[in-house]
């Protein structure tokens, strides 16, 4: 039985425990379930138990009742969301414990009946290789559950492709003319299992990966290439790794062409160099007398922006590809972005919440034309009493990570943490640039006002008491 599926009615302990007041929400993937209880008879004869619920702190509502011998409540909810439950006991003398106004959560659950959403698309690669790109989305996605599975056409059983995978990424196989069926499976923390549509690779297209290429059979971290999402890079000097199939006469020249967004194709002057001889497949002979030549094509951008690339080659007998027309689409698109996101920390203040402890309210603004999915990371750090705070050497601890750029976040402050600390919010973009904002003054968590009283009056010298 999951640990949250039992309410222990041990006198008043259920409602006064500070640990219960900060219960985490346990994920569950069904809206109807049984919530068992056990009654402590030492406080009197119980005739009824009442189950109250609240959603988003909107006030307690009576959900259902049960007799002591039923041993549990039958919960029926109509929608997903986070719910808190509390129990009220009715005794034979009509006493109720606790009063509705004193109810505290005994159980919190997050109902999630939605399957993870997974998109999977073929991703072209160099000759002999093919891959897929995927993206998994779910509020409660379990990243450790992501599986990449494959099989050859005609096979009935799926095979697990070994490796650890991120919610978005891509993977290549060395197929050498074979075809492969691929799918991605992922689970969320509530136990819902999502599955992508199956794709078959290769899908008949080819492209040239930029920026040093890829390693077939190794998971990578971003999408990109002709007609698909571009590569994002935070350096203005890049290289494109290419492989050119040439005839027996050999390769006479290779040209790199660039098309800044909205402009015309122009030839990149210089910037072409041979791959070092020691590099695998730098020049690979084929059985029919042709060769695969590998070259690195370098490009330096003067400004940030979006750039399209393609190459043309000519053999030693004069045969080759024609220069591109302005209407031709690029084979590879690269977004060069060297600017960090703009981040403003608007508020970081503590909100008291009675016995439930304090909450830290964090509000921010972040903007960037290429923000990454779930780009927000929030941390806190403190300095020893009397020591200056240095954000570069501080021991930053995580409050939240990989959050949507929603502009606000509420954090229940643990009691064991420092009574004051600085807050940092970092936001990343697709190119890996990181912008941040840090509170100038520490956030004060200790909101307790000292209360003083005089207990006694004691003379500092012996009292002079005159006899009667």
BELPE-V862667 format. One record per pair of residues at least 6 apart in sequence whose C-alpha atoms are under 8 Angstrom apart, sorted by sequence separation. I is the first residue (numbers start at 1). GAP is how many residues later the second one is. If there is no record, write none. Layout:
BEGIN
i->I gap->GAP
i->I gap->GAP
END
This chain:
BEGIN
i->8 gap->6
i->14 gap->6
i->54 gap->6
i->66 gap->6
i->90 gap->6
i->124 gap->6
i->125 gap->6
i->151 gap->6
i->187 gap->6
i->214 gap->6
i->223 gap->6
i->224 gap->6
i->225 gap->6
i->259 gap->6
i->276 gap->6
i->277 gap->6
i->285 gap->6
i->286 gap->6
i->314 gap->6
i->352 gap->6
i->353 gap->6
i->383 gap->6
i->428 gap->6
i->53 gap->7
i->54 gap->7
i->66 gap->7
i->89 gap->7
i->90 gap->7
i->123 gap->7
i->124 gap->7
i->151 gap->7
i->186 gap->7
i->187 gap->7
i->223 gap->7
i->224 gap->7
i->258 gap->7
i->259 gap->7
i->275 gap->7
i->284 gap->7
i->285 gap->7
i->313 gap->7
i->314 gap->7
i->351 gap->7
i->352 gap->7
i->382 gap->7
i->383 gap->7
i->427 gap->7
i->428 gap->7
i->52 gap->8
i->53 gap->8
i->65 gap->8
i->88 gap->8
i->89 gap->8
i->122 gap->8
i->123 gap->8
i->124 gap->8
i->150 gap->8
i->151 gap->8
i->185 gap->8
i->186 gap->8
i->223 gap->8
i->257 gap->8
i->258 gap->8
i->283 gap->8
i->284 gap->8
i->312 gap->8
i->313 gap->8
i->350 gap->8
i->351 gap->8
i->426 gap->8
i->427 gap->8
i->52 gap->9
i->53 gap->9
i->64 gap->9
i->88 gap->9
i->89 gap->9
i->122 gap->9
i->123 gap->9
i->149 gap->9
i->150 gap->9
i->185 gap->9
i->186 gap->9
i->222 gap->9
i->257 gap->9
i->258 gap->9
i->283 gap->9
i->284 gap->9
i->312 gap->9
i->350 gap->9
i->351 gap->9
i->426 gap->9
i->427 gap->9
i->52 gap->10
i->53 gap->10
i->64 gap->10
i->88 gap->10
i->122 gap->10
i->123 gap->10
i->149 gap->10
i->150 gap->10
i->185 gap->10
i->257 gap->10
i->258 gap->10
i->282 gap->10
i->283 gap->10
i->312 gap->10
i->350 gap->10
i->351 gap->10
i->426 gap->10
i->51 gap->11
i->52 gap->11
i->64 gap->11
i->88 gap->11
i->121 gap->11
i->122 gap->11
i->149 gap->11
i->150 gap->11
i->184 gap->11
i->185 gap->11
i->256 gap->11
i->257 gap->11
i->281 gap->11
i->282 gap->11
i->283 gap->11
i->312 gap->11
i->349 gap->11
i->350 gap->11
i->383 gap->11
i->425 gap->11
i->426 gap->11
i->50 gap->12
i->51 gap->12
i->52 gap->12
i->63 gap->12
i->88 gap->12
i->120 gap->12
i->121 gap->12
i->148 gap->12
i->149 gap->12
i->183 gap->12
i->184 gap->12
i->255 gap->12
i->256 gap->12
i->281 gap->12
i->282 gap->12
i->348 gap->12
i->349 gap->12
i->382 gap->12
i->399 gap->12
i->424 gap->12
i->425 gap->12
i->50 gap->13
i->51 gap->13
i->120 gap->13
i->121 gap->13
i->147 gap->13
i->148 gap->13
i->183 gap->13
i->255 gap->13
i->281 gap->13
i->282 gap->13
i->348 gap->13
i->349 gap->13
i->381 gap->13
i->382 gap->13
i->424 gap->13
i->425 gap->13
i->50 gap->14
i->51 gap->14
i->120 gap->14
i->147 gap->14
i->148 gap->14
i->183 gap->14
i->347 gap->14
i->348 gap->14
i->381 gap->14
i->424 gap->14
i->50 gap->15
i->88 gap->15
i->119 gap->15
i->120 gap->15
i->183 gap->15
i->347 gap->15
i->348 gap->15
i->381 gap->15
i->423 gap->15
i->424 gap->15
i->49 gap->16
i->50 gap->16
i->87 gap->16
i->118 gap->16
i->119 gap->16
i->182 gap->16
i->183 gap->16
i->209 gap->16
i->256 gap->16
i->346 gap->16
i->347 gap->16
i->380 gap->16
i->381 gap->16
i->422 gap->16
i->423 gap->16
i->48 gap->17
i->49 gap->17
i->86 gap->17
i->118 gap->17
i->119 gap->17
i->147 gap->17
i->148 gap->17
i->181 gap->17
i->182 gap->17
i->208 gap->17
i->255 gap->17
i->345 gap->17
i->346 gap->17
i->347 gap->17
i->379 gap->17
i->380 gap->17
i->422 gap->17
i->48 gap->18
i->49 gap->18
i->86 gap->18
i->118 gap->18
i->146 gap->18
i->147 gap->18
i->181 gap->18
i->182 gap->18
i->207 gap->18
i->254 gap->18
i->345 gap->18
i->346 gap->18
i->379 gap->18
i->380 gap->18
i->422 gap->18
i->48 gap->19
i->49 gap->19
i->86 gap->19
i->87 gap->19
i->117 gap->19
i->118 gap->19
i->146 gap->19
i->181 gap->19
i->182 gap->19
i->207 gap->19
i->275 gap->19
i->345 gap->19
i->346 gap->19
i->379 gap->19
i->380 gap->19
i->422 gap->19
i->423 gap->19
i->47 gap->20
i->48 gap->20
i->85 gap->20
i->86 gap->20
i->116 gap->20
i->117 gap->20
i->144 gap->20
i->146 gap->20
i->180 gap->20
i->181 gap->20
i->274 gap->20
i->275 gap->20
i->310 gap->20
i->344 gap->20
i->345 gap->20
i->378 gap->20
i->379 gap->20
i->422 gap->20
i->423 gap->20
i->47 gap->21
i->84 gap->21
i->85 gap->21
i->86 gap->21
i->116 gap->21
i->117 gap->21
i->144 gap->21
i->146 gap->21
i->179 gap->21
i->180 gap->21
i->210 gap->21
i->274 gap->21
i->275 gap->21
i->308 gap->21
i->309 gap->21
i->310 gap->21
i->343 gap->21
i->344 gap->21
i->377 gap->21
i->378 gap->21
i->379 gap->21
i->421 gap->21
i->422 gap->21
i->4 gap->22
i->46 gap->22
i->51 gap->22
i->84 gap->22
i->85 gap->22
i->116 gap->22
i->143 gap->22
i->179 gap->22
i->180 gap->22
i->273 gap->22
i->274 gap->22
i->308 gap->22
i->309 gap->22
i->310 gap->22
i->343 gap->22
i->344 gap->22
i->377 gap->22
i->378 gap->22
i->420 gap->22
i->421 gap->22
i->84 gap->23
i->85 gap->23
i->115 gap->23
i->143 gap->23
i->179 gap->23
i->272 gap->23
i->273 gap->23
i->308 gap->23
i->309 gap->23
i->342 gap->23
i->343 gap->23
i->377 gap->23
i->378 gap->23
i->420 gap->23
i->421 gap->23
i->84 gap->24
i->143 gap->24
i->272 gap->24
i->273 gap->24
i->308 gap->24
i->309 gap->24
i->342 gap->24
i->343 gap->24
i->377 gap->24
i->420 gap->24
i->421 gap->24
i->83 gap->25
i->84 gap->25
i->116 gap->25
i->272 gap->25
i->273 gap->25
i->308 gap->25
i->341 gap->25
i->342 gap->25
i->376 gap->25
i->377 gap->25
i->419 gap->25
i->420 gap->25
i->55 gap->26
i->56 gap->26
i->82 gap->26
i->83 gap->26
i->153 gap->26
i->271 gap->26
i->272 gap->26
i->307 gap->26
i->308 gap->26
i->341 gap->26
i->342 gap->26
i->376 gap->26
i->377 gap->26
i->419 gap->26
i->420 gap->26
i->55 gap->27
i->56 gap->27
i->82 gap->27
i->83 gap->27
i->152 gap->27
i->153 gap->27
i->211 gap->27
i->212 gap->27
i->213 gap->27
i->271 gap->27
i->306 gap->27
i->307 gap->27
i->341 gap->27
i->375 gap->27
i->376 gap->27
i->418 gap->27
i->419 gap->27
i->7 gap->28
i->9 gap->28
i->55 gap->28
i->82 gap->28
i->83 gap->28
i->152 gap->28
i->153 gap->28
i->210 gap->28
i->211 gap->28
i->212 gap->28
i->213 gap->28
i->271 gap->28
i->306 gap->28
i->307 gap->28
i->340 gap->28
i->374 gap->28
i->375 gap->28
i->376 gap->28
i->5 gap->29
i->6 gap->29
i->7 gap->29
i->8 gap->29
i->9 gap->29
i->10 gap->29
i->11 gap->29
i->39 gap->29
i->54 gap->29
i->55 gap->29
i->81 gap->29
i->82 gap->29
i->151 gap->29
i->152 gap->29
i->210 gap->29
i->211 gap->29
i->212 gap->29
i->306 gap->29
i->307 gap->29
i->374 gap->29
i->375 gap->29
i->376 gap->29
i->5 gap->30
i->6 gap->30
i->7 gap->30
i->8 gap->30
i->9 gap->30
i->10 gap->30
i->53 gap->30
i->54 gap->30
i->80 gap->30
i->81 gap->30
i->137 gap->30
i->150 gap->30
i->151 gap->30
i->210 gap->30
i->211 gap->30
i->305 gap->30
i->306 gap->30
i->341 gap->30
i->374 gap->30
i->375 gap->30
i->5 gap->31
i->6 gap->31
i->7 gap->31
i->8 gap->31
i->9 gap->31
i->11 gap->31
i->53 gap->31
i->54 gap->31
i->80 gap->31
i->81 gap->31
i->136 gap->31
i->150 gap->31
i->151 gap->31
i->209 gap->31
i->210 gap->31
i->268 gap->31
i->304 gap->31
i->305 gap->31
i->373 gap->31
i->374 gap->31
i->6 gap->32
i->11 gap->32
i->53 gap->32
i->79 gap->32
i->80 gap->32
i->135 gap->32
i->136 gap->32
i->150 gap->32
i->208 gap->32
i->209 gap->32
i->304 gap->32
i->305 gap->32
i->38 gap->33
i->52 gap->33
i->53 gap->33
i->80 gap->33
i->134 gap->33
i->135 gap->33
i->149 gap->33
i->150 gap->33
i->208 gap->33
i->209 gap->33
i->304 gap->33
i->37 gap->34
i->38 gap->34
i->51 gap->34
i->52 gap->34
i->134 gap->34
i->135 gap->34
i->148 gap->34
i->149 gap->34
i->208 gap->34
i->304 gap->34
i->36 gap->35
i->37 gap->35
i->51 gap->35
i->52 gap->35
i->133 gap->35
i->134 gap->35
i->148 gap->35
i->149 gap->35
i->208 gap->35
i->36 gap->36
i->37 gap->36
i->51 gap->36
i->52 gap->36
i->133 gap->36
i->134 gap->36
i->148 gap->36
i->149 gap->36
i->382 gap->36
i->35 gap->37
i->36 gap->37
i->50 gap->37
i->51 gap->37
i->133 gap->37
i->147 gap->37
i->148 gap->37
i->34 gap->38
i->35 gap->38
i->49 gap->38
i->50 gap->38
i->132 gap->38
i->133 gap->38
i->146 gap->38
i->147 gap->38
i->382 gap->38
i->383 gap->38
i->34 gap->39
i->35 gap->39
i->49 gap->39
i->50 gap->39
i->131 gap->39
i->132 gap->39
i->146 gap->39
i->147 gap->39
i->366 gap->39
i->382 gap->39
i->34 gap->40
i->35 gap->40
i->49 gap->40
i->50 gap->40
i->60 gap->40
i->131 gap->40
i->132 gap->40
i->145 gap->40
i->146 gap->40
i->381 gap->40
i->382 gap->40
i->33 gap->41
i->34 gap->41
i->48 gap->41
i->49 gap->41
i->131 gap->41
i->145 gap->41
i->146 gap->41
i->248 gap->41
i->250 gap->41
i->256 gap->41
i->366 gap->41
i->380 gap->41
i->381 gap->41
i->32 gap->42
i->33 gap->42
i->48 gap->42
i->130 gap->42
i->131 gap->42
i->145 gap->42
i->174 gap->42
i->247 gap->42
i->248 gap->42
i->365 gap->42
i->380 gap->42
i->381 gap->42
i->32 gap->43
i->33 gap->43
i->46 gap->43
i->47 gap->43
i->48 gap->43
i->129 gap->43
i->130 gap->43
i->143 gap->43
i->145 gap->43
i->172 gap->43
i->173 gap->43
i->174 gap->43
i->247 gap->43
i->248 gap->43
i->364 gap->43
i->380 gap->43
i->31 gap->44
i->32 gap->44
i->46 gap->44
i->47 gap->44
i->129 gap->44
i->130 gap->44
i->142 gap->44
i->172 gap->44
i->173 gap->44
i->246 gap->44
i->247 gap->44
i->261 gap->44
i->363 gap->44
i->364 gap->44
i->379 gap->44
i->380 gap->44
i->31 gap->45
i->32 gap->45
i->46 gap->45
i->47 gap->45
i->129 gap->45
i->130 gap->45
i->141 gap->45
i->142 gap->45
i->171 gap->45
i->172 gap->45
i->245 gap->45
i->246 gap->45
i->260 gap->45
i->261 gap->45
i->363 gap->45
i->378 gap->45
i->379 gap->45
i->31 gap->46
i->45 gap->46
i->46 gap->46
i->128 gap->46
i->129 gap->46
i->141 gap->46
i->142 gap->46
i->171 gap->46
i->172 gap->46
i->245 gap->46
i->246 gap->46
i->260 gap->46
i->261 gap->46
i->362 gap->46
i->363 gap->46
i->378 gap->46
i->379 gap->46
i->31 gap->47
i->44 gap->47
i->45 gap->47
i->123 gap->47
i->125 gap->47
i->128 gap->47
i->129 gap->47
i->141 gap->47
i->142 gap->47
i->171 gap->47
i->172 gap->47
i->245 gap->47
i->246 gap->47
i->260 gap->47
i->261 gap->47
i->361 gap->47
i->362 gap->47
i->378 gap->47
i->31 gap->48
i->44 gap->48
i->128 gap->48
i->140 gap->48
i->141 gap->48
i->171 gap->48
i->244 gap->48
i->245 gap->48
i->259 gap->48
i->260 gap->48
i->361 gap->48
i->362 gap->48
i->377 gap->48
i->378 gap->48
i->31 gap->49
i->127 gap->49
i->128 gap->49
i->140 gap->49
i->170 gap->49
i->171 gap->49
i->243 gap->49
i->244 gap->49
i->258 gap->49
i->259 gap->49
i->361 gap->49
i->376 gap->49
i->377 gap->49
i->132 gap->50
i->134 gap->50
i->136 gap->50
i->138 gap->50
i->140 gap->50
i->169 gap->50
i->170 gap->50
i->243 gap->50
i->244 gap->50
i->258 gap->50
i->259 gap->50
i->360 gap->50
i->361 gap->50
i->376 gap->50
i->377 gap->50
i->169 gap->51
i->170 gap->51
i->243 gap->51
i->258 gap->51
i->359 gap->51
i->360 gap->51
i->376 gap->51
i->169 gap->52
i->170 gap->52
i->242 gap->52
i->243 gap->52
i->257 gap->52
i->258 gap->52
i->359 gap->52
i->360 gap->52
i->375 gap->52
i->376 gap->52
i->168 gap->53
i->169 gap->53
i->170 gap->53
i->241 gap->53
i->242 gap->53
i->256 gap->53
i->257 gap->53
i->359 gap->53
i->360 gap->53
i->375 gap->53
i->165 gap->54
i->168 gap->54
i->169 gap->54
i->241 gap->54
i->242 gap->54
i->256 gap->54
i->257 gap->54
i->358 gap->54
i->359 gap->54
i->375 gap->54
i->166 gap->55
i->241 gap->55
i->242 gap->55
i->256 gap->55
i->257 gap->55
i->357 gap->55
i->358 gap->55
i->163 gap->56
i->240 gap->56
i->241 gap->56
i->255 gap->56
i->256 gap->56
i->357 gap->56
i->372 gap->56
i->25 gap->57
i->239 gap->57
i->240 gap->57
i->254 gap->57
i->255 gap->57
i->357 gap->57
i->371 gap->57
i->372 gap->57
i->373 gap->57
i->25 gap->58
i->239 gap->58
i->240 gap->58
i->254 gap->58
i->255 gap->58
i->357 gap->58
i->371 gap->58
i->372 gap->58
i->239 gap->59
i->254 gap->59
i->265 gap->59
i->370 gap->59
i->371 gap->59
i->238 gap->60
i->239 gap->60
i->253 gap->60
i->254 gap->60
i->265 gap->60
i->370 gap->60
i->382 gap->60
i->237 gap->61
i->238 gap->61
i->252 gap->61
i->253 gap->61
i->265 gap->61
i->366 gap->61
i->368 gap->61
i->370 gap->61
i->237 gap->62
i->238 gap->62
i->251 gap->62
i->252 gap->62
i->253 gap->62
i->264 gap->62
i->120 gap->63
i->237 gap->63
i->251 gap->63
i->252 gap->63
i->120 gap->64
i->236 gap->64
i->237 gap->64
i->251 gap->64
i->252 gap->64
i->236 gap->65
i->250 gap->65
i->251 gap->65
i->118 gap->66
i->236 gap->66
i->249 gap->66
i->250 gap->66
i->252 gap->66
i->118 gap->67
i->236 gap->67
i->249 gap->67
i->257 gap->67
i->118 gap->68
i->236 gap->68
i->247 gap->68
i->249 gap->68
i->132 gap->69
i->244 gap->69
i->246 gap->69
i->116 gap->70
i->131 gap->70
i->116 gap->71
i->130 gap->71
i->131 gap->71
i->259 gap->71
i->115 gap->72
i->116 gap->72
i->130 gap->72
i->115 gap->73
i->129 gap->73
i->348 gap->75
i->116 gap->76
i->118 gap->76
i->120 gap->76
i->113 gap->77
i->115 gap->77
i->116 gap->77
i->117 gap->77
i->118 gap->77
i->119 gap->77
i->120 gap->77
i->122 gap->77
i->112 gap->78
i->114 gap->78
i->115 gap->78
i->116 gap->78
i->117 gap->78
i->118 gap->78
i->119 gap->78
i->120 gap->78
i->121 gap->78
i->122 gap->78
i->124 gap->78
i->111 gap->79
i->113 gap->79
i->115 gap->79
i->116 gap->79
i->117 gap->79
i->120 gap->79
i->122 gap->79
i->123 gap->79
i->124 gap->79
i->127 gap->79
i->31 gap->80
i->122 gap->80
i->126 gap->80
i->345 gap->80
i->28 gap->81
i->30 gap->81
i->122 gap->81
i->124 gap->81
i->125 gap->81
i->126 gap->81
i->23 gap->82
i->25 gap->82
i->26 gap->82
i->27 gap->82
i->28 gap->82
i->29 gap->82
i->30 gap->82
i->31 gap->82
i->124 gap->82
i->125 gap->82
i->126 gap->82
i->343 gap->82
i->15 gap->83
i->21 gap->83
i->23 gap->83
i->25 gap->83
i->26 gap->83
i->27 gap->83
i->28 gap->83
i->29 gap->83
i->30 gap->83
i->124 gap->83
i->125 gap->83
i->126 gap->83
i->343 gap->83
i->20 gap->84
i->21 gap->84
i->23 gap->84
i->24 gap->84
i->25 gap->84
i->26 gap->84
i->27 gap->84
i->28 gap->84
i->29 gap->84
i->125 gap->84
i->343 gap->84
i->12 gap->85
i->20 gap->85
i->21 gap->85
i->23 gap->85
i->24 gap->85
i->25 gap->85
i->27 gap->85
i->28 gap->85
i->29 gap->85
i->12 gap->86
i->20 gap->86
i->341 gap->86
i->15 gap->87
i->20 gap->87
i->129 gap->87
i->341 gap->87
i->358 gap->87
i->15 gap->88
i->16 gap->88
i->340 gap->88
i->341 gap->88
i->15 gap->89
i->340 gap->89
i->14 gap->90
i->15 gap->90
i->133 gap->90
i->15 gap->91
i->348 gap->91
i->14 gap->92
i->341 gap->92
i->343 gap->92
i->344 gap->92
i->345 gap->92
i->338 gap->93
i->340 gap->93
i->341 gap->93
i->342 gap->93
i->343 gap->93
i->344 gap->93
i->345 gap->93
i->350 gap->93
i->337 gap->94
i->339 gap->94
i->340 gap->94
i->341 gap->94
i->342 gap->94
i->343 gap->94
i->345 gap->94
i->349 gap->94
i->350 gap->94
i->336 gap->95
i->338 gap->95
i->340 gap->95
i->341 gap->95
i->348 gap->95
i->349 gap->95
i->350 gap->95
i->352 gap->95
i->337 gap->96
i->7 gap->99
i->7 gap->100
i->236 gap->100
i->233 gap->101
i->235 gap->101
i->230 gap->102
i->231 gap->102
i->232 gap->102
i->233 gap->102
i->234 gap->102
i->235 gap->102
i->236 gap->102
i->4 gap->103
i->226 gap->103
i->230 gap->103
i->231 gap->103
i->232 gap->103
i->233 gap->103
i->234 gap->103
i->235 gap->103
i->4 gap->104
i->226 gap->104
i->227 gap->104
i->229 gap->104
i->230 gap->104
i->231 gap->104
i->232 gap->104
i->233 gap->104
i->234 gap->104
i->226 gap->105
i->227 gap->105
i->230 gap->105
i->232 gap->105
i->233 gap->105
i->234 gap->105
i->225 gap->106
i->226 gap->106
i->225 gap->107
i->226 gap->107
i->224 gap->108
i->225 gap->108
i->224 gap->109
i->224 gap->110
i->126 gap->117
i->210 gap->122
i->208 gap->123
i->209 gap->123
i->207 gap->124
i->208 gap->124
i->207 gap->125
i->28 gap->161
i->29 gap->161
i->27 gap->162
i->28 gap->162
i->29 gap->162
i->27 gap->163
i->28 gap->163
i->29 gap->163
i->234 gap->197
i->232 gap->198
i->233 gap->198
i->234 gap->198
i->232 gap->199
i->233 gap->199
i->234 gap->199
i->21 gap->334
i->22 gap->334
i->21 gap->335
i->18 gap->337
i->18 gap->338
i->22 gap->390
END
